[in-house]
Amino acid sequence: MDFRQLVTDRWSCRAYRPDQVPDAVMREMFEIAQRTPSWCNTQPWQVHVTKGEATRRFAKSLTAHAETHEETSDLEMPGGYHGVYRDRRRAAGYALYASLGISKEDWDARVAQRMKNFDFFGAPHVAIVTTDREQGTYGAIDCGGYVTNLLLAARSLGVATIP
Ligand SMILES: Cc1cc2nc3c(=O)[nH]c(=O)nc-3n(C[C@H](O)[C@H](O)[C@H](O)COP(=O)(O)O)c2cc1C
């Protein structure tokens, strides 16, 4: 596929069919992403992939956890969103809820939509990408490149994704 076309065609999918991705397609996707450049060629990403019932089990336990725990983050969250960042963030949120027909006042529907994040939007697989704490920001940056390549590799093979 033409590279510009591939990058332009990728989008975040928020509703999935339950069909499993064939193992061969999955393997090819990860082989492509493995070519991601990294600091000193450390390739500091580890990937855990679920399939079959394990994905739904994981989604259920993650949802239960999210319902009963405060949100925390391994990495420091952004200090704030100002100017163009605030504008883009708002526009993205507005576009999401508007496309789903969810009004600003419909708090229950907004919460229900938010909880779909933890259900992986019904996706048949989830890939958890981790890096050793020792690799710090450098490891995290390399993982960002890896994730982007993984999304593009998936798209090139006809598989929808959301980071
Ligand atoms: C690191 C990262 C985390 C993201 N987390 C979420 C998320 O938790 N929920 C969600 O719906 N979208 C999430 N997104 C998707 C972004 O909202 C999306 O990439 C952006 O709006 C651009 O839209 P597109 O991917 O369809 O081009 C995430 C994207 C990135 C890169």
The ligand as an ORCA input file, in Angstrom:
! r2SCAN-3c Opt
* xyz 0 1
  C      -1.315      7.136     23.359
  C      -2.745      7.218     22.901
  C      -3.760      6.932     23.785
  C      -5.098      7.001     23.387
  N      -6.081      6.660     24.285
  C      -7.361      6.643     23.873
  C      -8.379      6.229     24.765
  O      -8.120      5.884     25.923
  N      -9.655      6.209     24.319
  C      -9.965      6.576     23.034
  O     -11.153      6.512     22.689
  N      -9.022      6.974     22.168
  C      -7.732      7.009     22.553
  N      -6.739      7.392     21.676
  C      -7.100      7.713     20.283
  C      -7.039      9.202     19.967
  O      -8.145      9.871     20.499
  C      -6.993      9.319     18.435
  O      -5.794      8.753     17.962
  C      -7.059     10.769     17.955
  O      -8.305     11.348     18.339
  C      -6.927     10.855     16.408
  O      -7.940     10.107     15.786
  P      -7.605      8.878     14.830
  O      -6.731      7.904     15.574
  O      -8.950      8.286     14.471
  O      -6.877      9.435     13.644
  C      -5.414      7.369     22.066
  C      -4.371      7.684     21.184
  C      -3.060      7.600     21.580
  C      -1.957      7.889     20.597
*
